[in-house]
């Protein structure tokens, strides 16, 4: 078992002694410094597994040591010791590269959990780098082509923008800081969130995704925090909320811009205090959840319009990951197309293999893809059903009609034409969603059905 050393930086003797005692009982050797200069000297002579530093030090600010370690000893996770309730300092530290923070007065169980997480991160460092820091040639027959391997998922492409995303994911996996993923619909925001989770020390804990726009307002608090039996009408049994389900792991809040303002307040408190209280319970319980959020909307504009709380925006947007549009990564289109076709070919009989001809590749690369990668997959799925001789041509892609934006164009077909008033068939549904850039609410409105009906049919047709 490797020997671990911790660097403790604090000018309060009692804090140093408490940390030394706690870490020594965990089998970790400790080295203490009362100021930044002494800490820098220790770092130059002793390899460390983790660093715990106070914010206010006699010869400077703890942020300085965070930056120094990130620049010169990037493999060492740094945790900031922050005064209770001073989240601004904690956020500033995480923006500078701190792994996590612990508040004074310290709860020893939280401290031990943080230290254990940092040790796991240090031990997994080489594995993470080898799996995610470079593109590899995947010779697997199902996924032939140039791919980048990320745990059980893949972020495909070799464009500069995608390579930059991969590099940032590596960095984000080493931190517990909240991450906000922005980008248009269909760019792969949930995939990026899963990759951050799967390459982090939390990879063996749950990854719990939730679409904030799909939960009815009256059920939202119960879904997030759970409830106690009998706490309200219809609460016939205890319910574990999503925060508890994700405890120890990652909670992915997709379409966070759709959260109503009252729920934003409760989410803010849960993030700040690292604790939740289920409906009907008297006491709060501590939770350990990393928050990753995403939306295709402009959160800063929503803050300006007073539709999203500014304080919550700063809490969830400690680090931002921008997913690139497919139209800015056209060199990745052949790789992505090959991958999606390989998935489709697996479902065909008699070992049939559908391919793209050269003109269809050029056609795809000249298209602007308002629905991004998701739209590319849908276009290929539709084209594979229409093509002849197992070859997709430019005409089969039908891109001239895939980008229609006129509502009247969609209403040329009757959404109620099927028996029993069901939704239109799969092709028309995909057609509508493509043209609305996969805005489900807009598509439901055009089709003359409810949002709930649309979600049901998407699930039924495996289009989620």
N, C-alpha and C positions, 0 to 999 in steps of 0.2 A: 504494500500500500504506500503510495507516495507521501512524502512529508510536506505539509502545507504550512506556509508562513503568512501572517497577516500584518500589515502596516497600519497602525492606529495613529491618527494625527488629531490631537486635541490638547488645549492648554488647561483644561480642567482635570485635576488629578483624580477626582472621584469617578469621572466618566472613563478615563483611561483604565482605572483599576477594575471597574465593572466590566468593561469590554475584554480586558485581559483575562479576568476570571471566567467569563462566559466562554470565550473562545478556547482557553486552555482546557476546559472541561470537555470541549468538543474534539480535543486532540490536535488543536492548531497552535503552533508556536507564534508568539506575538512579539512585536517590536514597536515601541512607542516613540513618538516625536511630539514636541510641544509647539513646533512652528514649521513653516514651509522649508526653510533652509536646512534644518536638521533632517526633514523627511527626504529632501532631494539627495542629501548625502547618503542616507540609508539605502535609497533606491539604487544608487550607483554601486553598492557593494553586496547587496543581498537580493536574491530572487524572491518575489512575493507572489502569492496566489490571489490575494485580495487586499484592497486598501479601504479603510473606513476613515473619513475625514470630516472634521467639523467645518461649518461654513465660515465662522469668524475666528481668525487666528491672529496672533500678535504681529506678524510681519506680512499680513496680506489676507486674501480671500481664498476660501476653499476651492473656488472655481479655478484659481490659478494652478493648483496641484492637479485638478481633474484634467486640465488642458495639457499640463506637462506630462502626465502619465499617458494620456491618449496619443501624444506626439512621439514619446520615446519608449513607452512600454505598453503598447496597445493591447497586449494580451492580458493585462491586469484589470479586472473589473473594479471600479471605484464606486463606493456607496457614500452618499452625502448624509451627514448627521445634521438634521434641521430642527429648528425650534418648532414646537407644537403649533400647528395651524398655519405655519408660514409656507404655504404651497408655492408661492411665487419663487422663493429661493430654490425649492426642490425642482421646479420646472426649469429654472435657469440652469441648474446643475445637469439635468438630464439632456438639455439642449447642447450643453458643452461636451457631453459624452459619458456622463455618469451612468452606471449600471442601474441603480435604484437609490432610494432614500429611506432613512429611518428617522422617525420623529422623537424628540425629547418630550416628556420622559419616555424612555425606551421600554417597550414590552418585549421581554426576553424571548418569548416564543416567536415573535415576528423577527427579531434579530437573528435567531438561530436559523429560521427558514431562509432569510435573505442570504446568510453566509453559506448555507448548504447549496442554494441556487447558484451562487457565485462560483463555488467549487466545481459544481457540475459543468458550468459554463467553461471554466478553465480546462477541465479534463476533456471536454468535447471540442475544444478549439481546433485541433488538428483535423478531426473528423469533419467538422463543419467546413473548414477551408478546402479540404480535398474534394468534398461533395458539391460545393457551390461556387467556388471562386473562379472556375474556368469552364469553358465549353468543352464537351467531349463528343467524340463520334460514337453514336449509338448504333451498333450493328445488328440489333435485334430485328428479326424479320418483320415484326409488327410495326416498328417505329423507325424504319430505315431513314437515314438522312442525318443532317447536322442538328443535334438536339443538345440541350443543356440539362443535366440531371439534377433534380432537387428531390431528395427523399423519394416519396411515392408519387409525387406530382412533377410536372414539367412546365417550365416557362420557355416556350419555343421561340427561336429567332436569333439572328446574329447581327441585327442592326445595332448601331451605336446606342440608340435609345434603350433597347431591350438589355443590352450588356450593362448599361448604367443602372438599370433597375435591379438586375441580378446582384451587382456589387453593393448597392444600397441595402438589399435584403440581407446580405451577409452581415453588414454592420448593424442593422436593426435587430437581428437575431441575438446579438450580444447585449441587448439592453432590455430593461423592463419598462421603458418609457412608453406612454400611449402613442400610437401611430394613427395618423389619418391618411387614408388612401383616396386620392381624388382622381378624376378622369371621367370621360364620357361613358355612357352605357355600352357594355359589351367589350370593354378593354381588359377585363380579367382582374378586377379588384379583389374578388373573393379568392381567386387562385393565389394572388400575391399575399393575402392575409394568411392563407393556409401554409404557404412556403415560409413565411416569417415564423409561424408557430412550429412547423416541423423541423426547422433548423435551429431551434432555440432549446435551452435547458428544459422547457415545458413540453417538449415533443411527446412525452409519454403520458401527459395529462390531457383532459378533454379540450377539443376545439369546438366551441358552440356558436354556430352562426344564427343570426336572427335578422329578419327583414322588418325594420321598425315601421315601415309603411303598411305592413300586412296585418298588424294587430289592432283590433278595435280599441278605441280609446278607453272604454270602461273596463277592459281586461288587462290593460298594459301594466299597471302596477303589480297585479298578481302574477303575470307572466315573468316580469323581471325579478321580483323579490319573493314570490311565493305567498301562500296564505295559510292560516290555521283553520282547522275544521270549525265551522260554525261562526266564522268571523263576519260573514255576510250571507244573504240569501243565495242558496245554491252552492255554498262551500260545504259539500258533504264529506270531504276528507282533506287531510293536510296535503298541500301542494308544494313541491320544491321548485323554486324559481330558477331562472336561467343563470343568475349570478352563482347560486349554489351549485348548479349543474356544471358550471365551468370552473369551480373552485380548484386552484392549483394550476389551471390552464389558461386558455385565451377565450375571451368573449368578443365575437365579431359583430359589431353593430352596423349592419348594412342599411343604406338609405337613412342615416341618422338625421338628416335634415327634415324628415317627416315626423319626428317626435313632437308632440304638442308641448307647449311651453310649461304647463304644470309638471309634466314628466321630466322635462329637462332639468328642473330644479332638483328633483329627487335623484336623478342620475348624477348630477353634479356632486351632491352630498355623498353618494356612495363612492364616487371616485376619490373625493378629498379625504374622507374618513376611513376608507378601506373597510367599510362595514355596512351591513344592510339590516333592515327589520322587516320581516314578513308581516303582511296584514293580519292583525289580531294578536301579534306577539308583543310582549311588554318590553323586551330587551333586544338590543342590537347584537348581531353576531359578526365577528371579524371574517372577512373574505380575502382571498389572495387570487386576484384575477388580473390578467393583463388585458387592457382595452385596446382593440383595433377597430376603428370606425371607417366608414366609407360613404360617399355619396357622389352622384354625378352633378349635383347642383353646386352653385357658388356660395359656399358658407359665409364668406366675408360679406357678400352682398346681402345675404339674409340677415346677418348681424346688423348691417347698416339699416336695413328695412325693419329692424326690431322684431324679426320673425324667428331669430335664433339667439340664445343668450350669449353675450360676449364672454362672460366668465367660463361658461362651458366650452366655448370654442377654444379658448386658450388652454383648457385642461386636456382636451382630446387631441389638439393639434400641436403637441410638443414636437413631434417630428412628422413631416409630410412626405408622402411618397406619391409622386405624380405618374400615373400610368399613361404611356404614350398612345396616341391615336394610330390606328392601322395605316391610315393614309400617309403618315409620316415614317412608316416602316415598310415601304413597299418591297424591299429586298427580302423581307420575311414571308411574303405571300406564298411563294412556291413551297417553302418548308411547312407552313401551316396547312396549305392545301393538301400536301402529301399526307400529312398526319390525319386530317379529317377524312380523306378518302380511304386511308387504311382502316379507319374505324368503320366506315360504311361497308367496305369490302368484306369485313369479317362477318357481316350479317347476310351476305349474298350466298346463294346456292351454287353448286357445281364449280366452286373455285373461281367464280367470275371475278375479274379485276377491272374496275372502271378507272380510266385514266383521263387526264386533261391533255388536249392537243396544244401546240405551241401558241396558236392564236388566242386560245382561251386564257392562257397565262398572261399574255399581253393585255387582254381585255380586263382581267382582274386588277392588274397593276396600274391601269389607267382610271380605275373607278375610285370614288372618294370614300366609300364605306362609312356612311353615317352611323351604322350599327356596329362598326368595328369587327373584331374577331368573331363575335357571336353571329353577326350578319353573314360573314364569310362561310361559316359552317352551315348556316341555313340555306344559303345560295347553292352550295355544293350538294347538299342533301336533295334540294328540289331538282337541280340539274341532273343528278344521277338517276332520278326517277324518269326523266324525260328523254334522256340521250339514247342514241341508237349505236349499235355496234360497240357498246361498252366504252365509248369515247365521248367525253364532254367537249362540245364545240362552243365557240363564242355565242352562237345563236341560242344554245341550250341554257346559257347563263341568264339570258333575258334581263340584262342589267338596265336596259332602257326603261323598264317598268318597275324595277325593284326600288327605285329612288323617288317614286312619286310622292308628292306632299299634299296634293289637293284632296280634301275630304270627299269632294264630289266623285272623284275617280274610284274611291273605295265603295261608294254607295251604288255603283253600277250593278253590283250583285246584291241579292237579297239575303241578309243574315238569318232570316227565318225560313229559308227555302228547304231546309232539311226537316224531316219528320219530327213531330213533337217539339218543334221550336228550338232544336238543339243548335249549337254553334256551327258555323260553316266547317267544311272539311279542312284537313290538315294544311293543304296547299294555300287556301285562302286565308287561313289563320296566320301562317308564316308570312304571307304577302302583306297583310295588314300590319303585323308587328315590325317587319322590315322597314316599311315606309314611315312608321311612327318612331323609328329608332329604338324600338323595343320599349316604348313608353306604354306600359300595360293599361294605365288608366285611360290614355288617349285611344288606344286600340279598342278597349271595351266600349267607349263612348261611340266610336265610329261603327262598331258592329251592333250597337243597340242592345247590349247586354250589360249585366252588372259586373263589377270588378271581381266579385267572388266567383261568378260563373266562369269568367275568363281564367282565373287561377285554377279552378277545378279542371278545365279542359287542358290547360298547359301541363298539368300534372299527369292527366290521363294519357296524353300523347307524348309524354317524356320530353317536353320542351322547356322544363323548368330551368 
